[in-house]
């Protein structure tokens, strides 16, 4: 009986290790795809993504059978990374206001470099709306938490909502990737500076 139980635990442990490997491989593929999409666009050859991840093209297709599957997964992966960064920055930054500024920098990077991902989904309105809802569900609470903590610390004014700030930043980033004369990051820095209390 005990031998059977130990055997069962061994099988479960092996299955858990396999699942962990699969997740790790997926994360590596998503990171590689995100980097390739930034430099070459969402129509980049799958072989380029596979090469960046150090796997064969068959591995990419096994995880993501279609390009749309890959684009959606990369977009969600990047949204999750931006969302997870909020609490981490609050824990590691000297003040909530500094954490907010650092998070806004990450958010701008996401908007400027990943804009093509959302654009690639707009042909499928239902898919795009689902992605946009995911974007708001994940990032609005994070931004709200950062704003609330910075306002409570007296570092910024308290009369702006997370939606207003994210929408304003988004508007400042529109088209930034295709116009070398426009510096979206500088404009967003000016916007964030306007949140601070005057001395």
N, C-alpha and C positions, 0 to 999 in steps of 0.2 A: 504494500500500500504506500509506504513512504517512498519507495523507489519510483512508483508511478507518479506521485506528487512532485518529486524532484525533477522527473523527466518533463512533466507538464510545465513546471516553472522554467526549465531550460528552454523549452520551445517558445514560451511567452517572452523570455528574455531575448532570444534570437530574433523573434518577430519585432520586438521593440527596437532592437538595434538596426534592423532593416528599415523600419519606418523612419528612424532618425537619419539614416544614410540617404533615404529618398528625399526627405525634407531638406537636408543639407545640399544635395545635388540640385534640387529645385531652386534653392536660394542662390546657389552659384550661377545657375542658368539665368535667373532673373536679374542678378547683378550684371552679368555679362551682356545680356540683352539691353538693359538700360543704358550701359556705356556705349554699345554699338548704335543704338537708336539715336543717342545724342549726337554722335559724330557723323552717322550715315543716314539717319532717318528711319522710319518704321518699315520701309520697304527693303532694308538691307538684307542681303542673302543670309539664309539660315546658316550656311557654312561659316560665315564670319562670326556669328554668335557662338556656334559650336567651338570654333577655334579659340575664341576669347575665353570660353569656359573650360577648355581643355578636354572636350568630349567629342564623340562622333555626332553627325547630324541625326542619326537614328535615335539617339538619346533625347535630343530636343523634341523630335516628333512624338516620342513615346510619352513625354510629359505634357506636351502642348501640340495636339494633332493639327491645329490650324493656326495661321498667323494671327487671326483675331483672338484666339485663346491666349496666345503669347502676349499680345498687346494689352489685353485686359488684365492679365496676371501681373505684368510689369507695372502697369498703372496702379493697381491695388497695392502691390508691394512697395512702391514709392510713397503712396499715401500713408501706408502703415508705418514706414520708416519716419516720415515727418511727424506723425501722431505720437509715436513712441519717444521721439526726441524731446517733446515738451516736458514731461516729468523728469527726464534725465537731466535736462538743462537746468530746471529749477533746483535739482539736488546738487548740481556741480558748480553753479554760478554764484558769484559773491552776493548778488541781489536779484530779486524778481525782475527788476527793470532790465538788468543785463541779460537775464535768461530770455526775456521777451525779445530783445534786440537780436540775440543769436538765433532764436527760433524764426524770426521774420527773415533773417538772411537765408536760412534753410528753405523756408517757404518760397522765397523769391527764386532760389535756385531750382526748386521743383517746378514752379510756373514757367520759368524761362526755358529750361532745358527739356521739360516733359510736355510742352504744349502740343507737340506733334502727336503725342499719344492720344490725347483727347480729340484732336482734329481727325485722326484716323478713324475714330469711332462715330463721328457725326453722321456718316452715311447710314448707320444703323441707329435711328433715333431712340428706340427702346433701350438698346445697349448703352447708348451715351447717357440717357437719363438715369439709368441704374448706376452707372459709374459716378455721375455727378452727385447723386443722392449719397453714395458711399463716401465720396470726398467730403461732403458737408457733415455727415453723421460722425465721421472720424475726427475731422479737424476743427469743427466749431467748438466742441467742448474743450479741446486742448487750448485753443486760442483764448476762450473765455476764462479758463483757469489762470493762464498767464496774465491776462489783463487784470483780473480781479486781485491777484496777489500783488502785482505792481502798483495798482491803485491803493490797496490797503496799506502798502508800505510808503505811500505818499510820493511815489516816484513819477506817476503819470496822472493825468486827469481821469475822471471816472465817468465821463459822459459819452463814451463811444462803445458800441457793441462789437463783439467779435465779427459778426457778419459785415458790419460797416467797414471795419478795418480790412478784413480779407477781401471784400469786394473792391475797396479802394486800391489795395495792393495789386489785385488782379487786373484792374483797369490800367494801372501804370505799367504793367508788364506786357500788355497786348502788343504783339508785333515786334517786341524787343529783339527777338532772335534774327529778324530779317532786316534790321536797320542799324548799321554800324555807327551812325551818328547819334543814336539815342542810348542813353545810359539809364536803364530802368532801375538799377540798384541805387544809383545816386538819388533818383527821384523818390524812391521808397525810403531812403535814409532821411530825406527832408520831411517826408510825411511822418515818420516815426518820431523825429525830433519835435514835431509839433504836438505830440502827445505829452511831452514832458512839462512839468510845472515850471513856470518861470521862477528864477531865484528871487 
